Structures are given as structure tokens and as C-alpha cells.
Amino acid sequence: MGILTDDMKRVVREQRLGFVATVCPDGTPNLSPKGTTAVWDDDHLAFAHICSPGTIANLRRNPAVEINVVDPVLRKGYRFKGTATILTEGPVYAAVRAAYRGGPHPLQEAIDRRIEAIVLVRVQRALPLISPVYETGATEAEVAKGWQAYWDSLRRTPTPR
């Protein structure tokens, strides 16, 4: 049994957007969203290098990485700390690339053509991320209802005056 639980895998598979933190040469953090975040196996997450020159350069110097994946409605998720390996060839690279094909994004084929490398992250530590709103006694249903209403309000077409 690996470090990734069934619930961790579910959240990553459902959300797909991971925020990847790396270390810049001057020691400052770099945070970059990756819409290709995926579960590879019980111990690894992966993401595609499509347009990530800063992230890749940082990982070549220092493979330490943290990926945060959060459900924006429930305000719950996970942080995954580990070590990255950049793959540009080989059987694991080919297998991860193949797993991306036929994905859920309507532009998946165009995305697939732009993949320059695969970053495989060996997760060494995984912890939950839970909003402090739950400390008030709020339930998931209450939190979801409030945030869903908020997101819906942003998408409403304004009425002409």
C-alpha cells in the first residue's frame, strides 16, 4: 500500500488542477498551476510540462516540490510533498503520455501535441488541507452551498438597466 489514499486519488482525479511549488535559484518560492495533475500510482503524481519553463528549470536545480490540490467548493484537499523527476523519454514517459491521451478536456489532442516532458513526483508526505470554516461547525453541505452560490453569482449575466 502506497502513501496515496483512495480519497487523495479521488480529489486529484476530480480536480485535475494542482498548484505546484518549486524553489527558485534565489531561494524564493515559485507557484504554478498545472491543469494536467494526475495520479500515476499509489506513490506518484504526474503533470505535463506544456508551458512550464520556470518550473522545469527550478526542478532541474532542486527536485523538491509540493503540489496542492483543493476542491474550491468544499474547501478541502491535500498537499503532497515529494521529489520530482523530469522524463523526456523511456517506458514510464511513454506510459504517462499514453494515459493523458483521450482525457476529459475538449482540447486534449492539441494539449497532447504540446507536451514537452512529464514530471513524475514521488510523494513522500501527504497532508489534508481543510478550510478553517469547518472549525465553526459548518458541514460540507453548508460550505458547498455557500461557495456554489458565490461561483454561480459570478457567472450570472448582468441585467441591463
Beta strands, then each sheet from edge to edge (+ up, - down):
strand 1: 18-23
strand 2: 29-34
strand 3: 38-41
strand 4: 44-49
strand 5: 64-71
strand 6: 76-87
strand 7: 117-130
sheet 1: 2+ 1- 5+ 6- 7+ 4- 3+
end
